[in-house]
Amino acid sequence: MTIRLTRLEDALADSPGPVSRNVGATLVAARATLEGSLRTPLSPAQHAQAQSLMQAVQAAEAILESISRRYSTSYGK
């Protein structure tokens, strides 16, 4: 019996390659947008928020890589 905790895990279990690429592309786009924002003048509060969002995107990328690897092997099936 396999227990999955999130919809992302369910989707990765069904088709790990396409789901990983689609979510990864969304995260890459978010990172690019944030990088652009961080190169523009921002108030201290806006800069802090953009930095926090960047850290969240980077964490999401690491998590996606980890669980994608798991579901692309027989372990996740």
BELPELIN-V101139 format. One record per backbone hydrogen bond with DSSP energy under -1.0 kcal/mol. CO is the residue of the C=O (numbers start at 0). NH is the residue of the N-H. Records with the same first field share a line. If there is no record, write none. Layout:
# BELPELIN-V101139
CO: NH + NH
This chain:
# BELPELIN-V101139
5: 9
6: 10
7: 11
8: 12
9: 13
10: 14
14: 18
15: 19
16: 20
17: 21
18: 22
19: 23
20: 24
21: 25
22: 26
23: 27
24: 28
25: 29
26: 30
27: 31
28: 32
29: 33
30: 34
31: 35
32: 36
33: 37
36: 39
42: 46
43: 47
44: 48
45: 49
46: 50
47: 51
48: 52
49: 53
50: 54
51: 55
52: 56
53: 57
54: 58
55: 59
56: 60
57: 61
58: 62
59: 63
60: 64
61: 65
62: 66
63: 67
64: 68
65: 69
66: 70
67: 71
69: 75
73: 76
